[in-house]
Amino acid sequence: MALRPVQVNVKALDARAVGRFWAEALGWSARRRGVATCVGPVGDRVRPDPVAVRIDVVPVPEAKTTKNRVHLDLATTSADHQARLVARLRALGATPAHVGQGEVPWTVLADPEGNEFCVLEPRETYRDTGSIAAVVVDCADPRAMARFWGGATDWTVREVTDDHAALRSPEGVGPYLEFLRTPDAKTTPDRVHLDLSPYPGDDAAAEVARLRALGATDLDLGQGDVPWACLVDPEGHEFRVLAPS
């Protein structure tokens, strides 16, 4: 049994507008699914695509108030590509963001509702990831997060240090899932989180029980009777286990 990261869930006041931004930013398509706006590769209806972790934008009434603890890193192939991508994103409505990064070779931006993301300088590590290089999670202990998430998913741990951990799909394709040591503590509910899915035919309830044994705990958001389970990892990052696709 195993779970796969299949999408990044983003809360937004205007889910349609934020979904359109990310579709245009990544060269993907946006479609409505109930109240949510789903963003994924053009023409692809297979879920999950092994080379893409999708974005699911969900409307909420609360505005963003603090720095997100989960963000996207976007890949580039050259310095010129990085500059052109930053300019295009600015034209789409992205704005410069300051998160204490200082002088760095990457560019920190925010989407139209202030969700931070990075446009990376060219890096060999991300040469074959596609548009999204990594989903990055702030944490206190990358080693502990690698143990939990390596056990929770079928993704392979590629690197672990005191300051950084990285996982990737067992096929060695698509974006990385990274954990970055940061001094700031979690103080508010996550506005961006991961959604995981069992493989077809697997038992979602059994997967949730397995996650609890690994250190996850249940999260009651008043969600009621829904076909997914809300949990938090050992550091309190929210995530969902969806019904098998």
Backbone as a ProteinNet text record, in pm:
[ID]
protein_1_A
[PRIMARY]
MALRPVQVNVKALDARAVGRFWAEALGWSARRRGVATCVGPVGDRVRPDPVAVRIDVVPVPEAKTTKNRVHLDLATTSADHQARLVARLRALGATPAHVGQGEVPWTVLADPEGNEFCVLEPRETYRDTGSIAAVVVDCADPRAMARFWGGATDWTVREVTDDHAALRSPEGVGPYLEFLRTPDAKTTPDRVHLDLSPYPGDDAAAEVARLRALGATDLDLGQGDVPWACLVDPEGHEFRVLAPS
[TERTIARY]
85.2	0	88.7	39.8	115.4	24.5	66.7	-5.9	83.1	17.8	90.6	47.5	140.3	101	42.6	-81.8	-145.1	-178.1	-191	-218.7	-182	-157.4	-138.2	-270.4	-324.7	-451.7	-425	-483.4	-461.8	-596.1	-603.7	-724.7	-716.7	-829.6	-829.4	-965.6	-964.3	-1090.5	-1159.2	-1080.5	-1132.7	-1062.4	-1120.5	-1055.9	-1042.9	-1139.1	-1133.3	-1017.6	-999.1	-891.6	-755.1	-739.9	-611.8	-584.8	-688.8	-671.9	-628.3	-689.2	-649.5	-504.5	-463.2	-323.7	-229.4	-255	-162.5	-167.6	-283.5	-291.2	-206.4	-217.9	-140.2	8	37.5	177.1	249.5	179.1	241.7	217	133.3	97.5	4.6	-75.2	-168.4	-310.4	-408.8	-548.8	-617.7	-723.3	-803.8	-945.9	-1004.8	-1144.1	-1212.4	-1343.1	-1420.2	-1455.5	-1450.2	-1499.2	-1570.9	-1704.1	-1779.6	-1740.6	-1706	-1665.3	-1516	-1440.8	-1296.1	-1258.2	-1139.3	-1079.3	-957.6	-957.7	-851.6	-757.2	-630.1	-528.1	-436.3	-422.5	-337.3	-288.8	-200.8	-147	-257.3	-235.6	-335.1	-368.6	-496.9	-542.3	-528.6	-475.8	-452.2	-561.1	-629.3	-731.3	-694	-572.9	-526.6	-479.3	-526.2	-490.9	-447.4	-324.1	-229	-138.4	-102	0.2	134.4	217.4	343.5	440.8	421.1	515.1	454.5	339.9	278.9	203.1	224.8	139.3	48.2	-81	-174.7	-197.9	-274.8	-312.6	-464.1	-518.5	-662.3	-689.5	-758.3	-782.4	-925.1	-937.8	-1066.7	-1104	-1228.6	-1267.6	-1288.5	-1241.1	-1262.4	-1294.4	-1361.7	-1395.9	-1284.9	-1181	-1076.2	-960.5	-909.3	-793.3	-664.3	-559.7	-427.1	-371	-313.8	-261.1	-114.1	-61.6	77.1	146.7	279.3	356.9	315.9	296.2	264.9	384.1	357	462.9	482.9	401.4	417.5	416.8	514.2	516.9	572.4	555.1	606.9	736.9	829.6	947.3	928.4	945.9	933.3	1071.7	1082.5	1210.2	1234.1	1360.9	1399.8	1522.2	1547.2	1654.2	1774.6	1761	1870.8	1841.8	1943.9	1923.6	1822.4	1827.6	1731.2	1589.7	1575.2	1444.4	1391.3	1476.9	1435.7	1386.1	1461	1422.3	1290.5	1276	1151.8	1032.9	1054.2	943.9	900.9	997.3	963.1	883.9	927	856.1	714.4	699.4	566	475.4	529.1	449.8	409.4	500.1	464.9	350.2	354	247	113.8	119.3	-2.7	-60.3	14.4	-36.2	46.5	158.1	246.8	318.3	352.8	422.1	544.8	648	765.2	725.8	787.6	760.9	891.6	884.3	1003	980.1	1055.8	1041.8	1174	1257.3	1387.6	1492.7	1474	1566	1700.2	1708.9	1835	1876.8	2009	2062.2	2070.8	1984.1	1979.7	1964.6	2004	1995.3	1855.6	1762.6	1625.8	1539	1420.7	1329.6	1206.9	1173.5	1057	941.5	830.6	710.9	591.8	479.4	353.5	245.5	152.4	42	-56.3	-164.2	-252.8	-314	-313.1	-364.4	-253.5	-127.7	-17.5	49.3	13.3	78.3	219.1	318.5	457.4	499.4	589	653.2	786.5	872.3	1005.7	1024.7	1089.3	1135.1	1285.1	1324.7	1463.4	1554.9	1680.4	1782.8	1802.4	1862.3	1880.2	1959.9	1907.2	1975.9	1967.9	2078.7	2085	1986.1	1966.3	1876.2	1736.4	1693.4	1555.4	1541.6	1638.9	1638.2	1522.1	1467.4	1364	1236.5	1212.1	1095.3	967.8	980	864.4	858	744.6	732.9	754.4	699.6	715.4	838	938.4	1059.4	1036.4	967.3	950.6	832.4	771.8	679	759.7	771.9	864.4	784.6	821.1	751.2	848.2	814.8	893.7	872.9	979.7	966.3	1078.1	1065.1	1168.2	1271.7	1231	1319.8	1305.8	1386.5	1376.5	1398.3	1483.6	1507.3	1380.2	1312	1188.1	1080.6	1075.1	975.7	1004.6	1132	1166.4	1123.4	1141	1098.2	947	873.3	727.4	676.8	716	662.1	717.6	839.1	890.7	811.6	764.1	679.8	535.9	489.7	350.2	323.7	422.3	404	496.3	479	571.3	686.5	701.6	812.2	941.7	1051.3	1182.5	1256.9	1316	1398.5	1529.1	1557.3	1676.1	1789.9	1756.5	1858.9	1805.3	1890.7	1852.5	1972.8	1955.4	2053.6	1976.7	2048	1980.4	1895.3	1930.1	1862.5	1768	1777.2	1700.3	1678.7	1559.2	1530	1452.4	1472.7	1406.5	1359	1235.3	1177.1	1132	1122.4	1073.4	1002.6	918.4	843	937.8	891.7	979.8	1022.4	944.7	983.6	1093.4	1125.8	1228.8	1185.9	1055.9	1003.4	919.1	889.3	804.3	878	803.7	865.5	914.2	997.2	1042.7	947.6	944.6	882.8	997.1	1010.6	1126.4	1083.1	1166.6	1143.5	1263.6	1235.9	1340.3	1333.7	1444.4	1447.5	1435.2	1339.9	1317.4	1295.8	1329.1	1315.8	1173.9	1088.9	954.5	863.2	780.8	689.7	555.5	484.1	350.4	253.3	179.3	88.4	-55.2	-76	-210.3	-234.6	-360.6	-387.8	-320	-277.1	-208.8	-305.6	-263.9	-344.5	-312.4	-199.4	-157.4	-119.2	-172.4	-138.5	-140	-86.6	-82.4	-206	-250.4	-351.7	-285.4	-309.9	-256.1	-369.4	-335.1	-435.7	-382	-465.7	-426.1	-425.6	-361	-368.8	-507.2	-554.4	-683.8	-689.7	-797.5	-814.8	-766	-683.5	-636.6	-745.1	-735.2	-833.9	-789.4	-864.6	-827.7	-830.7	-929.8	-938.6	-816.9	-771.1	-651.9	-528.6	-522.8	-410.8	-411.5	-529.3	-538.6	-492.8	-532.9	-489.1	-337.2	-279.8	-133.9	-65.2	-122.2	-65	-69.7	-178.8	-186.7	-75.4	-48.1	58.5	195.2	209.7	335.7	350.6	242.1	250	154.4	71.3	-29	-144.5	-214.3	-332.1	-448.4	-569.2	-689	-708.2	-770.1	-796.6	-944.5	-1011.6	-1153.7	-1168.1	-1205.4	-1228.3	-1377	-1459.1	-1602.5	-1641.6	-1559.4	-1581.7	-1701.9	-1748.9	-1866.4	-1839.1	-1941.8	-1933	-1879.4	-1750.2	-1685.1	-1604.4	-1575.7	-1504.4	-1353.1	-1305.6	-1162.6	-1139.3	-1014.9	-976.8	-879.8	-900.9	-812.2	-721.1	-591.3	-491.9	-386.7	-301.1	-182.5	-62.5	51.8	174.6	231.7	343.4	395.5	431.9	449.1	475.6	351.9	237.5	114	76.3	148.2	109.4	-13.8	-117.9	-240.4	-221.5	-291.1	-297.1	-424.9	-461.9	-581	-546.6	-621	-616.4	-747.4	-736.6	-854.4	-899.7	-1021.4	-1067.7	-983.5	-962.1	-882.1	-943.3	-856.4	-905.3	-926.8
-119.5	0	124.4	229.2	353.7	465.1	585.9	704.2	785.2	864.3	948.9	1093.8	1188.6	1329.4	1355.8	1403.3	1425	1571.2	1653.4	1794.1	1881.1	2007.7	2110.6	2184.6	2187.6	2253.2	2394.9	2493	2634.2	2697.1	2764.7	2836.4	2978.5	3031.7	3165.2	3231.6	3362.9	3437.1	3423.1	3432.4	3420.2	3302.3	3183.4	3062	3062.7	3118.1	3119.1	3205.7	3322.6	3412.9	3353.9	3297.3	3237.1	3114.1	3036.8	2922.7	2964.9	3072.9	3123	3167.4	3235.4	3279.6	3160.7	3055.9	2943.6	2864.5	2858.6	2791.2	2865	2997.1	3075.3	3074.7	3076.4	3076.6	2949.6	2835.7	2706.6	2656.3	2727.2	2678.8	2559.1	2551.7	2442.8	2489.9	2407.4	2444.7	2449.2	2528.1	2538.7	2495.6	2417.1	2375.9	2375.3	2396.2	2395.9	2253.9	2226.9	2101.9	2139	2150.2	2203.1	2347.4	2381.5	2518.9	2540.1	2432.4	2442.9	2467.2	2521.3	2536.3	2446	2349.9	2250.4	2289.2	2291.8	2333	2214.8	2177.9	2065.8	2076.7	1985.2	1988.6	1988	2059.4	2073.6	1937.9	1909.2	1789.8	1662.1	1666.2	1543.5	1525.9	1412.1	1383.9	1263.3	1214.1	1103.8	1162.5	1106.6	1160.4	1047.7	1052.7	1161	1136.5	1242.1	1236.8	1217.4	1121.5	1098.6	1215.1	1306.7	1417.9	1548.5	1545.8	1670	1648.9	1737.9	1747.7	1866.8	1841.9	1945.8	2048.2	2151.7	2256.2	2260.2	2256.8	2261.7	2385.9	2484.4	2611.1	2611.1	2629.7	2616.9	2750.8	2797.9	2927	2920.5	3023.6	3039.6	3186.7	3217.7	3357.8	3438.3	3369.7	3440	3477.3	3599.7	3644.2	3592.3	3584.3	3542.8	3650	3606.6	3702.1	3680.1	3559.9	3532	3458.8	3452.3	3380.3	3233.7	3180.1	3038.1	2952.6	2835.4	2741.5	2635.3	2642.6	2556.6	2646.3	2627.5	2708.4	2626	2679.6	2616.1	2682.6	2601.8	2650.3	2617.1	2715.9	2694.1	2678.6	2587.6	2557.3	2645.2	2673.5	2741.4	2670.3	2694.8	2625	2713.1	2843.8	2936.2	3067.5	3152.4	3283.8	3365.3	3352.2	3422.9	3371.5	3239.5	3181.8	3232.5	3238	3288	3432.5	3517.2	3657.6	3671.9	3594.3	3602.4	3551.1	3444.5	3390.4	3488.5	3550.3	3648.6	3763.8	3812.5	3922.3	3880.5	3759	3711.9	3697.1	3645.4	3630	3764.6	3862.8	3997.6	4053.2	4028.5	4076.3	4007.7	3884.4	3810.8	3853.3	3931.7	3978	3940.4	3870.6	3838.8	3965	3967.9	4082.5	4034.6	4119.9	4080.5	4051.8	3951.9	3916.2	3916.1	3959.1	3967.4	3879.1	3770.8	3674.9	3659.8	3765.4	3760.4	3688.9	3682	3602.4	3670.5	3802.1	3869.8	3860.4	3859.3	3849.2	3701.8	3660.1	3519.6	3515.6	3405.8	3397.5	3363.2	3337.2	3310.9	3432.6	3435.4	3547.5	3501.4	3576.3	3543.5	3633.6	3571.2	3642.4	3593.2	3660.1	3616.6	3621.4	3526.6	3526.3	3637.6	3657.2	3771.5	3777.6	3668.8	3673.6	3660.8	3678.5	3684.9	3554	3445.5	3316.8	3317.7	3302	3313.2	3193.9	3220.1	3114.9	3166.8	3075.6	3113.2	3073.3	3160.1	3127.2	3103.8	2978.5	2941.7	2975.6	2999.5	3004.6	2862.1	2846.4	2711.2	2622.6	2502.9	2406.3	2269.1	2200	2068.1	1971.1	1984.8	1895	1894.9	2012	2026.9	2029.9	1976.3	1986.9	1910.4	1809	1725.2	1719.1	1820.2	1815.4	1863.9	1940	2011.5	2149.3	2218	2356.9	2372.7	2281.4	2289	2207	2275.7	2206.4	2133.3	2198.8	2139.3	2201.6	2121.1	2168.7	2174.2	2293.3	2315	2343.2	2272.9	2283.9	2334.2	2444.1	2490.8	2395.8	2367.5	2276.1	2300.6	2237.2	2247.5	2136.8	2019.4	1903.6	1828	1863	1793.9	1643.2	1598.4	1454	1381.7	1438.3	1376.9	1382.3	1492.6	1502.7	1402	1379.1	1279.7	1140.4	1110.3	979.3	963.8	1065.9	1054.6	1047.4	1143.3	1150.6	1039.6	993.1	878.8	752.7	741.5	628.8	646.5	770.9	797.7	776.7	807.3	801.2	695.2	673.1	583.1	660.1	788.2	866.2	830.3	840.1	798.2	916.7	895.8	999.4	1008.8	1127.4	1147.8	1216.2	1294.7	1369.7	1401.2	1390.4	1428.2	1490.1	1614	1677.2	1741.4	1805.9	1875.5	1991.9	2046.7	2166.7	2142.8	2026.4	2006.9	1858.5	1824.5	1687.9	1695	1597.8	1595.8	1455.3	1445.6	1320.6	1339.4	1226.4	1231.5	1101.1	1104.5	986.2	869.7	745.3	630.5	616.9	678.6	676.1	776.2	864	964.7	1073.2	1104.8	1209.2	1305.3	1421.4	1519.3	1598.5	1679.4	1767.1	1692	1759.2	1709	1757.4	1685.2	1731	1757.3	1882.9	1922.2	1980.3	1958.2	2011.2	2096.7	2221.7	2320.8	2368.7	2356.6	2399.6	2550.9	2598.1	2741.1	2769.3	2891.4	2921.8	2956.1	2996.2	3040.3	2921	2933.1	2825.2	2842.4	2733.7	2736.6	2799.3	2901.2	2972.3	2976.8	2950.9	2959.6	2836.5	2805.5	2693.4	2714.5	2605.1	2613.2	2658	2758.5	2803.7	2723	2655.7	2568	2434.3	2325	2194.4	2089.6	1972.5	1861.1	1773.6	1720.1	1615.5	1487.5	1378	1246.7	1157	1058.9	964.3	822.4	726.5	585.1	542.2	431.6	373.5	310.8	302.4	238.8	99.3	72.7	-56.9	-63.3	34.3	36	92	61.9	100	230.4	338.9	468.9	465.8	396.8	390.9	320.2	214.9	145.2	234.1	314.9	408.3	512.3	561.6	661	599.2	476.5	408.3	392.4	362.4	348.1	481.2	591.4	722.7	758.5	723.8	748.1	673	550.6	472.8	536.5	610.4	678.9	810.1	859.8	983.8	1091.9	1067.1	1164.9	1164.8	1278.4	1287.7	1344.7	1311.1	1358.4	1507.5	1572	1715.3	1738.4	1801.6	1833.2	1979.7	2001.6	2136.4	2163.9	2078.2	2089.1	2040.7	1951	1908.2	1816.3	1755.9	1670.4	1542.3	1494.1	1367.4	1393.6	1373.2	1399.7	1276.9	1261.2	1141.5	1150.6	1235.2	1244.9	1253.8	1234.3	1244.2	1360	1441.7	1553.8	1513.6	1530.5	1489.7	1598.7	1585.3	1669.8	1579.1	1620.1	1542.9	1574.2	1513.9	1535	1678.7	1766.4	1907.4	1994.7	1932.6	2009.6	2058.1	2014.7	2052.6	1973.5	2045.6	1978.8	1911.1	1798.5	1734.9	1651.7	1611	1529	1397.9	1294.7	1168.4	1157.6	1159.9	1157.4	1013.5	999.1	867.7	823.7	693.1	647.5	693.4	737.3	782.5	663.7
0	0	0	-67.2	-72.3	-119.9	-96	-139.7	-232.6	-319.3	-413.4	-397.1	-390.3	-399.7	-538.7	-544.4	-674	-703.3	-599	-626.8	-507.3	-540.1	-440	-426.4	-306.6	-280.6	-232.4	-300.7	-269.7	-234.8	-121.8	-83.7	-137.8	-185.5	-245.9	-229.6	-218.8	-219.5	-354.6	-461.8	-598.1	-664.7	-646.5	-696.6	-847.7	-918.3	-1063.8	-1111.5	-1050.5	-1092.4	-1060.4	-941.9	-905	-991.4	-1020.8	-1109.9	-1249.1	-1300.8	-1433.8	-1432.6	-1324.9	-1316.9	-1327.6	-1248.6	-1247.8	-1378.2	-1440	-1570.5	-1673.4	-1676.3	-1772.3	-1735.1	-1605.7	-1561.4	-1603.7	-1595	-1622.5	-1763.5	-1841.1	-1973.6	-1966.7	-1859.4	-1839.1	-1868.8	-1841.6	-1860.5	-1724.8	-1716.7	-1595.2	-1626.4	-1537.1	-1555.6	-1420.7	-1422.4	-1299.3	-1259.2	-1129.6	-1073.9	-945.1	-955.1	-842.7	-818.7	-695.3	-664.4	-687.4	-707.1	-722.4	-867.8	-887.3	-1019.6	-1025.5	-1117.9	-1128.6	-1241.2	-1213.1	-1309.4	-1336.2	-1464.3	-1499.6	-1642.1	-1683.4	-1819.5	-1924	-2032.5	-2138.4	-2199.3	-2209	-2277.6	-2199.7	-2077.9	-2002.2	-1898.6	-1902	-1802.5	-1716.2	-1731.7	-1649.2	-1516.1	-1404.9	-1275.4	-1183.3	-1129.4	-1151.5	-1271.2	-1341.7	-1444.7	-1374	-1415.4	-1344.4	-1352.8	-1445.4	-1457.4	-1408.4	-1343.1	-1298.3	-1168.6	-1073.1	-956.3	-982.7	-989.4	-1028.8	-918.4	-952.8	-857.4	-851.3	-730.5	-708.1	-624.1	-682	-612.8	-559.6	-428.5	-359.8	-297.1	-318.1	-260.8	-110	-40.1	103.4	130.2	241.4	269.6	335.3	385.5	459.6	367.3	383.7	306.3	369.9	291.1	339.7	433	546.8	644.3	677.9	655.5	690.7	575.2	582.7	482.1	481	360.9	348.4	388.6	446.2	479.7	371.9	267.5	149.9	26.7	-62.7	-184.5	-300.4	-420.3	-540.8	-584	-634	-706	-853.1	-939.6	-1083.3	-1145.6	-1241.6	-1304.9	-1427.3	-1454.2	-1577.8	-1636.4	-1763.8	-1834	-1865.7	-1849.7	-1877.7	-1807.6	-1799.4	-1739.2	-1819.7	-1951.2	-2034.6	-2010.5	-1999.1	-1970.8	-1837	-1735.7	-1605.6	-1615.5	-1684.6	-1697.7	-1773.9	-1882.5	-1960.7	-1881.8	-1804	-1725.9	-1617	-1549	-1446.6	-1508	-1624	-1689.6	-1728	-1777.5	-1818	-1696	-1587.3	-1465.9	-1408.4	-1414.7	-1368.8	-1452.5	-1583.3	-1670.9	-1640.9	-1590.3	-1554.9	-1420.7	-1343.5	-1215.2	-1094.8	-1114.3	-1002.2	-954.8	-828	-770	-693.1	-678.9	-600.2	-455.7	-396.5	-257.8	-179.9	-54.7	30	152.4	159.5	268.9	343.4	336.7	401.5	321.5	188.2	106.1	81.1	95	70.5	-75.6	-98.9	-234.7	-274.2	-361.4	-404	-556.1	-620.6	-766.5	-818.3	-729.1	-772.8	-743.9	-803.2	-787	-708.7	-603.5	-522	-563.7	-600	-642.9	-561.9	-579.9	-520.1	-627.1	-621.4	-717	-681.3	-756	-730.8	-591.3	-515.1	-378.3	-274.8	-319.4	-226.1	-192.1	-261.3	-235.6	-294.8	-210	-252.9	-339.1	-433.2	-510.8	-561.6	-606.1	-652.7	-798	-874.3	-1009.1	-996.8	-1006.8	-981.1	-1097.8	-1066	-1169.1	-1223.3	-1340.8	-1395.7	-1299.7	-1273.4	-1187.8	-1253.3	-1254.9	-1317	-1251.8	-1121.2	-1048.9	-1108.6	-1158.3	-1203	-1355.3	-1424.7	-1570.9	-1634.2	-1564.9	-1626.2	-1543.1	-1461.1	-1373.4	-1440.6	-1548.8	-1600.4	-1537.7	-1553.6	-1509.1	-1359.2	-1280.5	-1135.1	-1095.6	-1040.2	-995.9	-865.1	-772.2	-639.5	-567.2	-481.5	-379.8	-251.1	-192.6	-81.2	45.8	152.9	281.1	387.3	453.9	567.5	685	757.5	870.8	971.1	1087.5	1190.8	1179.6	1128	1127.2	995.1	894.6	764.5	774.5	863.5	875.2	920.9	1019	1067	960.3	884.3	777.4	666.4	636.7	534.5	578.9	707.7	757.7	744.9	787.7	782.9	639.9	556.9	421.4	331.8	361.1	288.7	319.7	445	481	436.9	433.6	398.5	250	164.8	20.3	-39.9	-169.9	-239.6	-303	-268.5	-321.6	-250.8	-325.1	-277.6	-216.7	-99.8	-38.4	-116.3	-172.4	-255.1	-179.9	-79.8	-6.3	132	232.6	369	438	488.1	575.2	690.2	779.9	889.7	840	722.5	673.4	556	492.6	369.3	343.9	296.4	253.6	123.4	35.8	-94	-125.7	-175.7	-221	-364.5	-439	-575.9	-608.2	-709.5	-748.1	-775.6	-754.6	-777.5	-923	-1015.3	-1156.5	-1188	-1092.6	-1115.9	-1211.8	-1213.4	-1300.5	-1217.9	-1278.3	-1212.5	-1105.9	-1030.3	-931.4	-809.4	-732.8	-604	-494.3	-384.2	-260.2	-164.1	-122.4	-42.3	91	191.2	325.5	363	394.8	418.7	563.8	632	772	781.4	860.8	879.4	1027.5	1073.5	1216.8	1258.4	1165	1202.3	1227.9	1330.6	1368.4	1298.1	1285.1	1226.3	1326	1280.9	1371.2	1320.5	1192.1	1134.6	1047.7	1017.1	926	792.1	730.7	601.8	492.9	417.8	304.5	179	180.3	70.4	132.2	79.4	133.8	23.3	55.3	-39.1	-26.2	-139.2	-142	-190.9	-120.6	-155.5	-202.1	-285.2	-333.1	-326.8	-284.1	-294.6	-441.1	-468.3	-601.7	-620.7	-745.6	-770.7	-709	-640.1	-576.3	-433.2	-391	-252.8	-161.4	-35.4	65.8	132.4	107.7	164.1	316.1	375.4	521.2	580	514.3	561	550.1	443.5	427.3	538.7	573.8	681.2	813.5	839.4	961.2	961.8	846.7	836.7	866.2	818.2	842.5	990.6	1056.3	1201.1	1274	1230.8	1293.6	1271.1	1161.1	1131.3	1207.3	1266.7	1343.3	1300.5	1198.6	1158	1257.3	1265.5	1351.2	1270.7	1315.1	1246	1267.7	1168.7	1174.9	1147.8	1242.4	1227.5	1189.1	1062.2	1011.1	993.8	1052	1029.7	892.6	834.2	696.2	680.7	791.1	782	705.8	636.6	563.7	423.4	405	277	236.4	106.6	60.3	75.5	163.3	188	339.1	380.3	521.1	538.3	640.3	671.6	787.1	766.8	865.6	879.4	980.4	992	1014.7	961.7	980.8	1119.7	1159.3	1295.6	1329.8	1230.2	1258.2	1238.8	1213.7	1204.5	1067.5	961.3	825.5	783.4	740.3	697.3	562.6	542.9	411.1	407	286.9	269.4	200.9	235.7	163.4	86	-45.8	-131.7	-154.3	-206.3	-248.3	-367.8	-386.2	-500.4	-632.8	-724.2	-855.2	-944.9
[MASK]
+++++++++++++++++++++++++++++++++++++++++++++++++++++++++++++++++++++++++++++++++++++++++++++++++++++++++++++++++++++++++++++++++++++++++++++++++++++++++++++++++++++++++++++++++++++++++++++++++++++++++++++++++++++++++++++++++++++++++++++++++++++

